Amino acid sequence: MRDHISGMQDPRGHRRDRNRSAQDLSDEERAILALLADGLTFGQVASRAGLSERTVRRRIENAGRVLGTRTTIEAVAVAVRCSLV
């Protein structure tokens, strides 16, 4: 099934970017996921990374499409489970 934002959906109905795999997460996406895994808020991550909170949220959305997740918590859990962070 095609999705206008990201291409394909996985069997659970999560959007996936069909052109990228989990190993293709950018260094910035991995760093943001790692900071969130450490318990930091979006604001704290933005401050540490020198980014706006909106940019942090957008990076997590992008990472979520790559990982096939719907929420930030799910994206962080998948990244940790797959040793991506």
N, C-alpha and C positions, 0 to 999 in steps of 0.2 A: 504494500500500500504506500503510495507516495504522499509526502508531506510537503507543503509549500515552503516550509522553513528549512528543513534539513535533509530531505530525501527519503530515506527508508525508515520503517519502524521495526523494532525488534519484536519477538513473539509476545512480549508483555504489553505492547502498544506504546513503548517509549520511543521518542524520536531519536534517530541516530544519524549522524553525518556519515553518509556512505563513502565519502572520500577520505575519511580519517579513521585511524584506529586509536585505541587507548594509548599506545606507545607514541602517538603523534601529538600528545598534549604539549603545549609550549612550556618552556621553563617558567614563565610567569604564571601560567595556569597551575602548574604543579606547586609552585611556591605559595600561591594563594590557597590552594587546597590544603597544603601542609599547615599553614597558619590557622586556618579554620579548624583543622583536625586538632590543633593544640588548644582550641577553645577560644580563640580571639573572635571578636565581633567584626562585622563588616567595616565599621568605623576604625577599629584598631588595625585591621589588615590594611586598609587604605592609608592610614597614617604611616605605618611601617614601610609600605611599598612605595610611598610617594605618589599615590594614585588617588583619584576621586572615588568616593563610595560607589558611584554609578559605574565607573570603569571596573571596579572589583566585581560588582554584580554581573556586569556583562561578561567578564572573563569566566565566571562560574556558569553562566548560561551556556557559553560556548563549550566549556568543559563538559557540561551535562549532556549536550548534544553528542559529543564524541563518545561519552561513556554510556549513553542511552538511559540517562536518569532524568527524573522530573523535578526533584528538589535538591537544595543545597546539601542537606543532611545525607541524602542518598548518594550524591556525587562524592562527598567526602568519604562515606563508608566504602564505596566501590574503589576509590583511589587507595585507601588504606588496605583493603582486602587484597587488592591486586599489586600491592607494593609499588605503587606509582609515586607515592610521597614518603 
